[in-house]
Structures are given as C-alpha cells and as structure tokens.
Amino acid sequence: MKYIYKLLIVFALTISVSCSLEQEPTTFLSDNNFYNTPAEMESAVLHAYEVMTYLDYTTTYMNIATTAAEETIPKEGEGLNIDQFDRFQVDNRNQNLEFFFRLSYIGLNRANTVIEKSRVATFNEELKNRYLGEALFLRAWHHFMLTKLFGEIPLKVSAVDEISEVFGAKNAPLEDVYALLIKDLNEAISLLSVKRDGGRADKVAAQALLSKVYLTMASAKNYSSPGFNWVSDANTYYTLASQLASEVVNNQSVYTFDTNLLNIYRVDTPDTYNGPEHIFFIAQDRNGLQEGEYSKLSKYFIPADTPATSFTADGTKLHIGYNVHVAEIPFLNSFDIKDKRRNDLVIDELFDESGASVWTPAGGQSQPFTRKYIDPLFIGDNTSTHPYLLRFSDILLVYAEAQGPTAAGYNAINKIRQRAGLLDLTPGLSMPEFRERVIKERSFELAFEANRLYDLRRTNKVESVLNGIYGKSLGSGLYFYPIPAIEGELNK
C-alpha cells in the first residue's frame, strides 16, 4: 500500500537543495528548472494532495457538514465556532469556514501549478496525462466543495506567481462555476486510466465526481433549490448523472460493492484500508510522524467518558475520545429497527477484556456513536481513520436517484437495502416518490460521512427536514454560507 505522506518527503528533499549552506555552487529552484522530470512533477502532484491531509482541512471538512445536518450536535464549549452550524447562525468570522476556504485555495493554486507545468512538459506522455488529469480532478474537487458551501466563489484557473494576483478576485456566477467543473472533469476522464492508488484520483474518481456534479444540477433544478434557476432542464442532467454513475457502477471492476458492511470501514489491513468501495479518500496512517500524516478522526466521535481502553461487542479495541460530534438521538431513532447501519455501525455499549460491560450512554453529551471511524491498531492518539470522500455505494445511490424507478434504479437501491438487512423498496413508486426514498436512503447509508448537508441543500429540504422533522431553529446560511470576511477584505 502506498501512502501519499511517505512520498511527500521526495518533494521536501528536492526543495532542500536550494537551501544549501555551501557558497559554491548555488542552485536556485524556479518554475524554469524544477518541473522538468517525472520525479519532480510527481513531487508537485503529491504536494497538491498534501493540503487535504492538513488538520485544518480534515477537521473542518467533517465539522461543517456533520454538525449542520441532523446527525450530530457539537460538544458544549467546542471551539472554532462549530456551534454556529448546528444553530444555522453562521457569520463571516466563522473559523471553520475561514480555514476550509483558505486551504481550498491553497490546494487550487498547487493544482493549477501542476496543470500549467504538465501541459508543457516534454517527458513521457502517459505520465504527463496522469499528472494533468489528477490536477484537473483536484481543481474540480476544490471548486465543487467551495461552491457547495458558499455558492458564488472566485474561480482560480491559473497559478499565483505574484502576491498582487490574490487581490481583487470576483465571485463567479454559479453557472460559470459548474461549467468549469464539467470541463475540468471531462478532460480528467479523457486523460486518466483506472488505477487504484489509495488516496489518489483516477478515471473512476473523476467519473464519480462528475456524476455528483450533474446530480446536484439536476436535483437543484427539480426541487427549485436557491441559486439554480439557470439550469436549463433537470431531466437532461439526471440523464448525464445516470450515464456517468453507470460508468462507475457497471463499466469497471476495480472498485466494487462491498457486501460486508463492517468491512467498508476497517483500516486494520491494507486490503480494507484501501477497500473495494474506496474510490477517493484522504490517505492518513497511524505511523505518520505528525498530525495530518496520521489522523485523530476517531476521537472526534468517541465520547469522552469511555474508558481509556475498551472493546466493542465483537472485540474491536478503541481508545478514549474527544466527543466533538455528539450523535443526535432523534436521528438514530429514525433508522428502521432492523437496519444494520444502526445496529452494527452505531455503538451502544463497550466492554473490558473479560467481556464485562464498562460503558453505556449516560445521556447529555454521552450518546451512542458511530463505529465508522475506529482503528483497533491505534498508536496512542494516532489512527489510520480518514474521511471517505467518494465511495462506491454513494455513486450507486447517485445512479438510483438519477435513473428513477426503472429496473436499474430499483436494483441499485435494493443492493444497499439488502446489505443493511432491509426488505426491497416498495415497487411501483412514482418518479417523485422513488427519488424521495433514495434521498432518504442516502441519509442512512452515508450517515456521519459529511454528505447530508449537501443533499438537503441540493434538494431544497433544509427547512422541511431540519425544522419540520427535527425541530431545529434555523437562522442564516441555509443554502450558502457567507464568504469569510477576511477573504472579502483581501479581494476588495
């Protein structure tokens, strides 16, 4: 198994040659003498991925979407203004948004550098195509995440060479943002091959992401979600979403549906860490030397009142947590009583080595918690747990939603339900009924994976679900958050 953080050392070592204490000879790295070999370009690509391993990226990626949905509430007193998301009173000084915005644009700049340099590189064509395709994917990933959070955003399509270039950036209309997403991802698809390389994007990742872009456009138009009046026709983009998702679901065999529900979230072996469902994820490993190289994501969900060492009912070892994300009981109670995603993937009791019970939820901030982020091989606070950014079952449900109540659509959602121990979906549903059921199914299948907020936004359901069903008081930022104030000040 290849981990990105191990390869990043190549970049650091290469850069270090310009810092020699020797007076003669002196080597200075520049745009003209660095990006000239496959090894140098490989380092630049890994440097672009590295942004997503930063603590301020992974933490805010999970904080924003998980806390804003009906899945969790934040721990009392947790920093970074995380409580604003739960209350939907998000202001333009929110630190989570500031960190995520800033790091996303750092990632965009690094991706743009690779795009520009790989287009004119003279080495092996196959490698050039891979590096260019990966960088186009990353540029699309960052722009897509930013527009889902903020709506209209500054588009960055060239590398910043001088500080003056960061000033005066104007927000692009949503239509322009989505046009660039489609362009970049289609080019990435044409350049990339299907190549599983944990933590790096390939052709399937680009197809998966484009299917979600098209589904966002289609459903936002279909449900009249704010900001998407410019979309010409929902059915056109449902068809395109179905076609792209079908490429992932039906026309390749490297990434597949995992019939073992627990297996999807295991990180204790190379085969499960980079399992069949994992199309794109942030590569982090418990053996990393610093946070970011390793992860503490498990601790964000494990309650703080659990014993220092304890075990689940099946003997999986875990450690004490930080309790940042406290599961909301009404959401857990909304699962079907037979649903394995509730019964097997949510922990209600812990045991010691002898099998004696040592923890059950005490109420308040001590609640049942997801086991999607547990590493039984943890080293102190270090784990290999990581966010799942694109997963096969996610795209299978994209395919079902885009297809509607066809035989293929029913087959897709029923695979998900059967694995969860549920009966097949009621046959004969209308198109609106079927799509409503798929969207609901996504809330159970992708729970605690930082997807739900964006599903609620693209289907215009923030008010009807969070207020109408769960009784949350809603303030600002229902569909788009404000651009961080510090960025607005820079761009004047």
C-alpha positions as CSV (number, residue, x, y, z in Angstrom):
1,M,0.0,0.0,0.0
2,K,1.3,3.4,-1.0
3,Y,0.7,6.4,1.3
4,I,0.9,9.9,0.0
5,Y,2.6,11.3,3.1
6,K,5.6,8.9,2.6
7,L,6.2,10.2,-0.9
8,L,5.9,13.8,0.1
9,I,9.4,13.5,1.5
10,V,10.6,13.5,-2.0
11,F,9.3,17.0,-2.5
12,A,10.8,18.2,0.7
13,L,14.2,16.7,-0.1
14,T,14.2,18.1,-3.6
15,I,13.3,21.6,-2.4
16,S,16.1,21.4,0.2
17,V,18.8,21.6,-2.4
18,S,18.2,25.3,-2.7
19,C,18.9,25.8,1.0
20,S,22.5,24.5,1.0
21,L,24.9,26.3,3.3
22,E,27.7,25.8,0.6
23,Q,28.6,29.1,-1.1
24,E,29.6,27.4,-4.4
25,P,27.8,26.3,-6.4
26,T,24.4,27.7,-5.5
27,T,21.3,26.1,-7.0
28,F,18.0,28.1,-7.1
29,L,14.8,26.3,-7.9
30,S,12.3,28.1,-10.1
31,D,9.4,27.4,-12.5
32,N,12.0,27.0,-15.2
33,N,14.3,24.4,-13.6
34,F,12.1,22.3,-11.4
35,Y,9.1,20.8,-13.2
36,N,11.2,19.1,-15.9
37,T,11.3,15.4,-14.9
38,P,8.7,12.8,-13.9
39,A,10.1,12.7,-10.3
40,E,9.9,16.5,-9.9
41,M,6.3,16.5,-11.3
42,E,5.4,13.6,-9.1
43,S,6.5,15.6,-6.1
44,A,4.5,18.6,-7.2
45,V,1.4,16.4,-7.6
46,L,1.8,15.0,-4.1
47,H,2.3,18.5,-2.8
48,A,-1.1,19.3,-4.2
49,Y,-2.7,16.3,-2.4
50,E,-1.0,17.2,0.8
51,V,-3.3,20.1,1.5
52,M,-6.2,17.7,2.2
53,T,-4.2,16.0,4.9
54,Y,-3.8,19.2,6.9
55,L,-5.6,19.1,10.3
56,D,-7.4,22.3,9.5
57,Y,-8.8,20.8,6.3
58,T,-9.9,17.3,7.5
59,T,-11.3,18.7,10.7
60,T,-13.3,21.5,9.1
61,Y,-14.4,19.2,6.3
62,M,-16.1,17.0,8.9
63,N,-17.2,19.7,11.3
64,I,-19.2,21.8,8.8
65,A,-21.3,19.2,7.1
66,T,-21.8,16.8,10.0
67,T,-22.8,19.3,12.6
68,A,-25.1,21.3,10.3
69,A,-27.2,18.2,9.4
70,E,-29.5,16.2,11.8
71,E,-26.8,13.7,12.6
72,T,-24.8,15.3,15.4
73,I,-24.6,18.3,17.7
74,P,-21.2,19.7,18.8
75,K,-19.8,19.2,22.2
76,E,-20.5,22.0,24.6
77,G,-17.7,24.6,24.5
78,E,-16.1,23.2,21.4
79,G,-14.0,25.9,19.6
80,L,-13.8,27.2,16.1
81,N,-17.5,28.5,16.2
82,I,-18.7,24.9,15.4
83,D,-21.9,25.5,17.3
84,Q,-23.0,28.1,14.7
85,F,-23.6,25.3,12.2
86,D,-26.0,23.4,14.4
87,R,-27.9,26.6,15.1
88,F,-27.6,27.9,11.5
89,Q,-26.4,31.2,12.7
90,V,-23.2,31.2,10.8
91,D,-21.4,34.5,10.4
92,N,-18.5,35.6,8.2
93,R,-16.0,35.2,11.0
94,N,-16.5,31.5,11.5
95,Q,-13.1,29.9,11.9
96,N,-14.1,26.6,10.3
97,L,-15.1,28.4,7.1
98,E,-12.0,30.6,7.2
99,F,-9.7,27.6,7.5
100,F,-11.5,25.5,4.8
101,F,-11.7,28.4,2.4
102,R,-8.1,29.3,2.8
103,L,-6.8,25.7,2.4
104,S,-9.0,25.0,-0.6
105,Y,-7.5,27.9,-2.4
106,I,-4.0,26.8,-1.5
107,G,-5.0,23.4,-3.0
108,L,-6.3,25.2,-6.1
109,N,-3.0,27.1,-6.5
110,R,-1.0,23.9,-6.2
111,A,-3.3,22.1,-8.7
112,N,-3.1,25.0,-11.1
113,T,0.7,24.9,-11.0
114,V,0.7,21.2,-11.9
115,I,-1.8,21.8,-14.7
116,E,0.3,24.6,-16.3
117,K,3.6,22.8,-16.0
118,S,2.3,19.4,-17.1
119,R,0.8,20.8,-20.3
120,V,4.2,21.9,-21.5
121,A,6.3,19.1,-20.0
122,T,8.4,17.1,-22.5
123,F,8.7,13.8,-20.7
124,N,6.7,10.6,-21.1
125,E,3.2,11.3,-22.4
126,E,1.4,8.7,-20.2
127,L,2.9,10.3,-17.1
128,K,2.1,13.8,-18.3
129,N,-1.5,12.7,-18.8
130,R,-1.8,11.2,-15.4
131,Y,-0.4,14.3,-13.6
132,L,-2.5,16.6,-15.6
133,G,-5.6,14.5,-15.0
134,E,-5.1,14.3,-11.3
135,A,-4.5,18.1,-11.1
136,L,-7.7,18.8,-13.1
137,F,-9.6,16.5,-10.7
138,L,-8.2,18.3,-7.7
139,R,-9.1,21.7,-9.2
140,A,-12.6,20.4,-9.7
141,W,-12.8,18.9,-6.2
142,H,-11.9,22.1,-4.5
143,H,-14.2,24.3,-6.7
144,F,-17.1,21.8,-6.1
145,M,-16.6,21.8,-2.3
146,L,-16.4,25.6,-2.2
147,T,-19.4,26.2,-4.4
148,K,-21.5,23.7,-2.3
149,L,-20.6,25.7,0.8
150,F,-20.6,29.3,-0.5
151,G,-22.4,29.3,-3.8
152,E,-20.7,32.0,-6.0
153,I,-17.0,31.9,-5.5
154,P,-13.8,33.2,-7.1
155,L,-12.7,30.8,-9.8
156,K,-8.9,30.1,-9.8
157,V,-7.7,28.7,-13.2
158,S,-4.1,29.8,-13.1
159,A,-1.3,29.6,-10.6
160,V,-0.5,32.7,-8.5
161,D,3.0,33.9,-9.2
162,E,2.9,37.3,-7.5
163,I,1.1,38.5,-4.3
164,S,-0.8,41.1,-6.3
165,E,-2.6,38.3,-8.1
166,V,-4.6,37.4,-4.9
167,F,-6.3,40.8,-4.7
168,G,-9.5,41.8,-6.5
169,A,-10.8,38.3,-7.2
170,K,-14.5,38.5,-8.0
171,N,-17.1,35.8,-7.4
172,A,-18.2,33.9,-10.5
173,P,-21.9,33.1,-11.1
174,L,-22.9,29.5,-10.3
175,E,-23.4,28.8,-13.9
176,D,-19.7,29.6,-14.7
177,V,-18.5,27.5,-11.7
178,Y,-20.4,24.4,-12.9
179,A,-19.3,24.9,-16.5
180,L,-15.7,24.8,-15.3
181,L,-16.4,21.7,-13.2
182,I,-17.8,19.9,-16.1
183,K,-15.0,21.0,-18.4
184,D,-12.2,20.0,-16.0
185,L,-13.7,16.6,-15.1
186,N,-14.4,15.6,-18.7
187,E,-10.8,16.4,-19.5
188,A,-9.6,14.5,-16.5
189,I,-11.7,11.5,-17.6
190,S,-10.1,11.6,-21.0
191,L,-6.6,11.7,-19.6
192,L,-6.7,9.2,-16.7
193,S,-6.8,5.5,-16.6
194,V,-8.4,3.2,-14.0
195,K,-5.7,2.8,-11.4
196,R,-6.3,2.1,-7.7
197,D,-3.7,4.1,-5.8
198,G,-5.0,4.8,-2.3
199,G,-5.6,8.5,-1.7
200,R,-5.0,9.5,-5.4
201,A,-7.6,10.1,-8.0
202,D,-8.0,8.1,-11.2
203,K,-10.5,7.9,-14.1
204,V,-13.2,6.4,-11.8
205,A,-12.9,9.1,-9.3
206,A,-13.3,11.7,-12.0
207,Q,-16.4,9.9,-13.3
208,A,-17.8,9.6,-9.8
209,L,-17.3,13.3,-9.0
210,L,-18.8,14.4,-12.3
211,S,-21.9,12.2,-11.7
212,K,-22.4,14.1,-8.4
213,V,-21.9,17.5,-10.2
214,Y,-24.6,16.6,-12.7
215,L,-26.9,15.2,-10.0
216,T,-26.5,18.4,-8.0
217,M,-27.6,20.5,-11.0
218,A,-30.5,18.2,-11.9
219,S,-31.9,17.9,-8.4
220,A,-31.4,21.6,-7.6
221,K,-33.4,22.5,-10.7
222,N,-36.0,19.8,-10.0
223,Y,-36.6,20.9,-6.4
224,S,-36.1,24.6,-7.1
225,S,-33.2,24.9,-4.7
226,P,-32.0,28.5,-4.4
227,G,-29.5,29.7,-6.9
228,F,-30.1,27.1,-9.7
229,N,-32.7,28.8,-11.9
230,W,-30.0,28.9,-14.7
231,V,-30.1,25.1,-15.1
232,S,-31.9,24.5,-18.4
233,D,-33.6,21.2,-17.8
234,A,-33.5,18.8,-14.8
235,N,-34.0,15.7,-17.0
236,T,-31.0,16.5,-19.1
237,Y,-28.7,16.5,-16.1
238,Y,-30.4,13.5,-14.5
239,T,-29.6,11.6,-17.7
240,L,-26.0,12.8,-17.6
241,A,-25.7,11.9,-13.9
242,S,-27.0,8.4,-14.7
243,Q,-24.6,7.9,-17.6
244,L,-21.5,8.9,-15.5
245,A,-22.6,6.9,-12.5
246,S,-23.2,3.9,-14.7
247,E,-19.6,4.1,-15.9
248,V,-18.6,3.7,-12.2
249,V,-21.3,1.1,-11.3
250,N,-21.4,-1.0,-14.4
251,N,-18.4,-0.5,-16.7
252,Q,-15.4,-1.1,-14.5
253,S,-14.4,-3.8,-11.9
254,V,-11.6,-2.2,-9.9
255,Y,-14.0,-0.6,-7.5
256,T,-17.0,-2.7,-6.4
257,F,-19.8,-3.0,-4.0
258,D,-18.7,-4.5,-0.7
259,T,-21.2,-6.9,0.6
260,N,-19.7,-6.8,4.1
261,L,-21.0,-3.7,5.8
262,L,-18.4,-3.6,8.6
263,N,-15.6,-4.3,6.1
264,I,-16.1,-0.9,4.4
265,Y,-14.8,1.0,7.5
266,R,-12.0,-1.2,8.6
267,V,-8.5,0.3,8.4
268,D,-6.5,-2.5,10.1
269,T,-5.3,-4.3,6.9
270,P,-4.0,-2.9,3.6
271,D,-7.0,-4.6,1.8
272,T,-9.6,-2.9,4.0
273,Y,-7.8,0.4,4.3
274,N,-7.9,0.7,0.5
275,G,-11.0,-1.4,0.2
276,P,-13.2,-2.1,-2.9
277,E,-15.6,0.8,-2.1
278,H,-13.0,3.4,-1.6
279,I,-12.9,5.5,-4.8
280,F,-11.2,8.5,-3.3
281,F,-10.2,9.2,0.3
282,I,-7.7,11.2,2.3
283,A,-4.7,8.9,2.9
284,Q,-3.6,9.1,6.6
285,D,-1.7,6.4,8.6
286,R,-1.2,5.8,12.2
287,N,2.6,5.5,11.6
288,G,2.8,9.1,10.4
289,L,5.2,11.4,12.2
290,Q,2.9,14.4,12.7
291,E,-0.8,15.1,12.8
292,G,-2.1,15.2,9.2
293,E,0.1,12.3,8.3
294,Y,-1.8,10.4,11.0
295,S,-5.4,11.0,11.9
296,K,-7.4,11.6,15.2
297,L,-10.8,11.4,13.4
298,S,-11.9,8.5,15.6
299,K,-11.6,10.6,18.7
300,Y,-14.0,13.2,17.3
301,F,-16.9,10.7,17.5
302,I,-15.9,8.6,20.5
303,P,-17.4,10.0,23.8
304,A,-15.0,11.5,26.3
305,D,-16.4,9.3,29.2
306,T,-15.4,6.0,27.6
307,P,-12.6,4.1,29.4
308,A,-9.0,4.6,28.2
309,T,-9.1,1.2,26.6
310,S,-12.3,-0.7,25.9
311,F,-13.8,-3.1,23.3
312,T,-16.9,-3.3,21.2
313,A,-19.1,-6.4,21.4
314,D,-17.1,-8.1,18.6
315,G,-13.8,-7.4,20.3
316,T,-12.6,-4.3,18.4
317,K,-10.3,-2.3,20.6
318,L,-10.7,1.5,20.9
319,H,-9.5,4.4,23.0
320,I,-11.0,7.4,24.8
321,G,-12.4,10.2,22.6
322,Y,-12.9,13.9,22.4
323,N,-16.6,13.8,21.9
324,V,-16.6,16.6,19.4
325,H,-19.6,15.2,17.4
326,V,-22.4,14.0,19.7
327,A,-24.9,11.8,17.9
328,E,-28.5,13.2,17.8
329,I,-30.9,10.6,19.3
330,P,-33.9,11.5,17.1
331,F,-31.7,10.8,14.0
332,L,-30.6,7.4,15.4
333,N,-34.2,6.6,16.2
334,S,-35.2,7.3,12.6
335,F,-33.5,4.1,11.4
336,D,-35.6,1.0,10.8
337,I,-35.4,-1.3,13.8
338,K,-33.8,-4.0,11.6
339,D,-31.3,-1.7,9.9
340,K,-27.7,-3.0,10.3
341,R,-26.4,0.5,9.7
342,R,-27.9,1.4,13.1
343,N,-27.5,-2.0,14.9
344,D,-24.0,-2.8,13.6
345,L,-22.4,0.6,12.9
346,V,-23.6,2.5,16.0
347,I,-22.1,1.5,19.4
348,D,-24.3,1.5,22.4
349,E,-22.1,-0.5,24.8
350,L,-18.4,-1.1,25.5
351,F,-16.7,-4.0,27.4
352,D,-13.4,-4.8,29.0
353,E,-11.1,-7.7,28.1
354,S,-13.1,-10.1,30.2
355,G,-16.4,-9.2,28.5
356,A,-17.8,-7.1,31.3
357,S,-19.8,-4.0,30.4
358,V,-17.8,-0.8,31.2
359,W,-19.7,1.9,29.3
360,T,-23.2,2.7,28.2
361,P,-24.5,6.1,27.2
362,A,-25.2,8.4,30.1
363,G,-27.3,10.9,28.2
364,G,-26.5,14.6,27.6
365,Q,-23.1,14.7,25.9
366,S,-22.6,10.9,26.3
367,Q,-24.5,9.2,23.5
368,P,-24.2,6.2,21.2
369,F,-21.6,6.8,18.5
370,T,-20.6,5.7,15.0
371,R,-18.0,3.0,14.6
372,K,-17.2,4.1,11.1
373,Y,-14.0,5.8,12.4
374,I,-12.3,3.2,14.7
375,D,-8.8,1.9,14.3
376,P,-8.1,-1.1,16.6
377,L,-4.4,-0.7,15.9
378,F,-4.2,2.9,17.1
379,I,-0.8,4.1,18.5
380,G,-1.5,6.5,21.3
381,D,-3.8,9.1,19.7
382,N,-2.6,8.1,16.2
383,T,-5.0,6.3,13.8
384,S,-5.4,5.5,10.2
385,T,-9.1,6.6,10.1
386,H,-10.0,9.1,7.4
387,P,-12.9,10.8,5.7
388,Y,-14.4,8.8,2.8
389,L,-14.7,11.4,0.1
390,L,-16.1,9.2,-2.8
391,R,-17.5,5.7,-2.0
392,F,-18.9,3.2,-4.4
393,S,-22.2,3.0,-2.5
394,D,-22.6,6.8,-2.7
395,I,-22.3,6.6,-6.5
396,L,-24.7,3.6,-6.6
397,L,-27.3,5.8,-4.9
398,V,-26.5,8.6,-7.4
399,Y,-27.2,6.1,-10.1
400,A,-30.5,5.1,-8.5
401,E,-31.7,8.7,-8.0
402,A,-30.8,9.7,-11.5
403,Q,-32.3,6.6,-13.0
404,G,-35.6,6.9,-11.1
405,P,-38.0,3.9,-10.7
406,T,-36.6,1.8,-13.5
407,A,-35.4,-1.8,-13.1
408,A,-31.8,-0.5,-12.8
409,G,-32.8,2.2,-10.3
410,Y,-34.6,-0.3,-8.1
411,N,-31.8,-2.8,-8.3
412,A,-29.3,-0.2,-7.2
413,I,-31.1,1.0,-4.1
414,N,-32.1,-2.6,-3.2
415,K,-28.5,-3.7,-3.1
416,I,-27.9,-1.1,-0.5
417,R,-31.1,-2.0,1.5
418,Q,-30.3,-5.8,1.3
419,R,-26.9,-5.3,2.7
420,A,-28.5,-3.3,5.6
421,G,-30.8,-6.2,6.3
422,L,-33.9,-4.5,5.0
423,L,-36.7,-5.5,2.6
424,D,-36.6,-4.3,-1.0
425,L,-38.1,-0.9,-1.7
426,T,-41.8,-0.9,-2.5
427,P,-42.3,-1.5,-6.2
428,G,-44.4,0.8,-8.4
429,L,-43.4,4.1,-6.9
430,S,-43.8,7.3,-9.0
431,M,-40.7,9.2,-10.0
432,P,-41.0,11.8,-7.2
433,E,-41.8,9.0,-4.6
434,F,-38.8,6.9,-5.7
435,R,-36.4,9.8,-5.6
436,E,-37.6,10.8,-2.2
437,R,-36.9,7.3,-0.9
438,V,-33.4,7.3,-2.5
439,I,-32.6,10.7,-0.9
440,K,-33.8,9.3,2.5
441,E,-31.7,6.1,1.9
442,R,-28.6,8.3,1.4
443,S,-29.1,9.8,4.9
444,F,-28.8,6.3,6.5
445,E,-26.1,4.9,4.2
446,L,-23.8,7.9,4.3
447,A,-24.5,8.9,7.9
448,F,-21.6,10.7,9.6
449,E,-19.7,10.9,6.3
450,A,-20.2,14.6,5.6
451,N,-22.7,14.3,2.8
452,R,-26.1,15.0,4.3
453,L,-26.0,18.8,4.4
454,Y,-25.3,19.0,0.7
455,D,-28.1,16.5,-0.1
456,L,-30.5,18.7,1.9
457,R,-29.3,21.8,0.1
458,R,-29.5,20.5,-3.4
459,T,-33.0,19.1,-2.8
460,N,-34.3,22.3,-1.1
461,K,-35.1,20.4,2.1
462,V,-33.1,22.2,4.8
463,E,-36.2,23.8,6.3
464,S,-38.6,20.8,5.8
465,V,-36.2,18.3,7.4
466,L,-34.2,20.2,10.0
467,N,-37.1,22.4,11.2
468,G,-40.1,20.4,10.1
469,I,-39.0,17.0,11.3
470,Y,-36.3,17.7,13.8
471,G,-37.5,21.0,15.2
472,K,-34.2,22.9,14.8
473,S,-34.4,26.7,14.9
474,L,-32.9,27.9,11.6
475,G,-31.2,31.2,11.1
476,S,-28.8,32.2,8.3
477,G,-26.7,30.2,5.8
478,L,-29.4,27.6,5.0
479,Y,-28.2,27.1,1.4
480,F,-25.0,29.1,1.2
481,Y,-22.6,30.3,3.9
482,P,-21.1,33.8,3.8
483,I,-17.6,34.1,2.2
484,P,-15.2,34.6,5.2
485,A,-14.8,38.3,5.9
486,I,-11.0,38.2,5.8
487,E,-11.2,36.9,2.2
488,G,-13.7,39.6,1.3
489,E,-11.3,42.2,2.7
490,L,-8.4,40.9,0.7
491,N,-10.5,40.9,-2.5
492,K,-11.6,44.5,-2.4
